[in-house]
Amino acid sequence: MAIGSLFASMPLAAKILLGVWEFQEAAAISLICFAIATYLYLKSRARMLTIPDGAEMMDRARQLSASGKMAKAISLLTKTLWLDPKLWQAFQYRAELRASQGDFRGALNDFSEAIRLAPYERHLYLLRARVYSALGQESPAKHDYEIASRLGST
């Protein structure tokens, strides 16, 4: 910006000091400098915009659920998963919230996705087995308990 201002002031300074309009190209050079400065400024601002951190969003969802705002917490976790679909912990927490709200089908889907992403997390099988049991589906519940038992013994 300073260089652009310098070049923009040259014709006026020449007229005042020398009595003639010199530096005819100064206006074009100053416009180019202003354009470059504007581009660099906007480019640096773009880097300042950050994507929210999944862990921070999950923490905010925990705060919302602790204050009884379950629907907002589930919505925030859905947004978290939209930004980071491999964050199995968000699937787990959303499943727990859904199960506490009585949405067992949604909870099963989320627990299954969490297990797909983190197949060696024993507690996910235990949590999903509890949801199966709540739905009266004892065979899949038993299967999940067996997998959790095998993972616990390794």
C-alpha positions in Angstrom: 0.0 0.0 0.0 2.8 2.4 0.8 4.5 1.8 -2.5 1.2 2.4 -4.3 0.7 5.6 -2.4 4.2 6.7 -3.3 3.7 6.1 -7.0 0.3 7.8 -6.8 1.8 10.9 -5.3 4.7 11.2 -7.8 2.7 13.2 -10.5 1.4 15.6 -7.9 4.8 16.0 -6.3 6.4 16.6 -9.7 3.8 19.3 -10.5 4.4 21.1 -7.2 8.2 20.8 -7.2 9.1 20.8 -10.8 6.1 22.6 -12.3 5.4 19.8 -14.9 3.4 16.6 -14.9 6.1 14.0 -14.9 5.9 10.3 -14.3 2.9 9.5 -16.6 3.2 5.8 -15.8 3.0 6.4 -12.0 -0.8 6.1 -12.0 -0.6 2.7 -13.6 2.1 1.5 -11.4 0.2 2.7 -8.3 -2.9 0.9 -9.4 -0.9 -2.3 -9.9 0.6 -1.9 -6.4 -2.8 -1.3 -4.8 -4.2 -4.4 -6.6 -1.3 -6.6 -5.4 -1.7 -5.2 -1.9 -5.4 -5.9 -1.9 -4.9 -9.5 -3.2 -2.2 -10.2 -0.5 -4.4 -8.8 2.2 -7.4 -10.9 1.2 -5.2 -14.0 0.8 -3.8 -13.5 4.3 -7.4 -13.2 5.7 -8.4 -16.4 4.1 -5.8 -18.3 6.1 -7.1 -16.8 9.3 -10.5 -18.6 8.7 -10.2 -21.9 10.4 -12.3 -25.0 10.4 -13.6 -25.7 13.9 -11.8 -28.4 15.8 -13.8 -31.6 16.3 -12.7 -32.1 19.9 -13.8 -28.6 20.7 -17.2 -29.1 19.1 -17.6 -32.4 21.0 -16.8 -30.6 24.2 -19.4 -28.0 23.4 -21.9 -30.8 22.7 -21.1 -32.3 26.1 -21.8 -28.9 27.8 -25.1 -28.6 25.9 -26.2 -32.0 26.9 -25.2 -31.4 30.5 -27.4 -28.4 30.5 -30.3 -30.4 29.2 -30.1 -29.2 25.6 -30.0 -32.6 24.0 -31.4 -31.6 20.6 -28.8 -28.9 20.2 -26.0 -31.3 21.3 -27.1 -33.9 18.8 -27.3 -31.2 16.1 -23.8 -30.0 17.0 -22.5 -33.5 16.8 -24.1 -34.0 13.4 -22.3 -30.8 12.2 -19.0 -32.2 13.8 -19.4 -35.4 11.8 -20.1 -33.5 8.6 -16.8 -31.7 9.1 -14.9 -34.8 10.2 -16.7 -38.0 9.2 -13.9 -40.2 10.7 -14.3 -39.0 14.2 -15.7 -42.1 15.8 -15.9 -40.6 19.2 -18.6 -38.1 17.9 -20.5 -41.1 16.5 -20.3 -42.8 19.9 -21.4 -39.7 21.8 -24.3 -39.0 19.4 -25.4 -42.6 19.7 -25.4 -42.3 23.5 -27.4 -39.1 23.4 -29.9 -40.7 20.9 -30.2 -43.8 23.1 -30.9 -41.6 26.1 -33.7 -39.9 24.1 -35.2 -43.2 23.1 -34.0 -43.1 19.4 -32.6 -46.6 19.5 -32.5 -47.1 15.7 -30.4 -43.9 15.4 -28.2 -45.0 18.2 -27.6 -48.4 16.5 -26.6 -46.7 13.3 -24.2 -44.4 15.1 -22.7 -47.2 17.2 -22.3 -49.3 14.0 -20.5 -46.5 12.2 -18.3 -45.9 15.3 -17.4 -49.6 15.3 -16.7 -49.6 11.6 -14.2 -46.7 12.1 -12.7 -48.1 15.4 -13.3 -51.9 15.3 -10.9 -52.6 18.3 -12.7 -50.4 20.8 -14.3 -52.9 23.1 -16.6 -50.4 24.8 -18.4 -49.7 21.5 -19.5 -53.3 21.3 -20.8 -53.2 24.9 -22.7 -50.0 24.3 -24.3 -51.3 21.1 -25.2 -54.6 22.9 -27.1 -52.6 25.5 -29.1 -50.9 22.7 -29.8 -54.2 21.1 -31.0 -55.5 24.4 -33.2 -52.4 24.9 -34.8 -53.3 21.5 -35.3 -56.9 22.6 -32.8 -58.2 20.0 -30.9 -60.6 22.2 -29.1 -62.5 19.4 -27.1 -59.4 18.1 -26.7 -58.3 21.7 -25.1 -61.6 22.6 -22.9 -61.4 19.5 -21.6 -58.0 20.5 -21.0 -59.2 24.1 -18.9 -62.1 22.7 -16.8 -59.7 20.5 -16.3 -57.4 23.5 -15.2 -60.4 25.6 -12.7 -61.5 22.9 -11.3 -57.9 22.7 -11.0 -57.7 26.4 -9.0 -60.9 26.7 -6.3 -59.8 24.1 
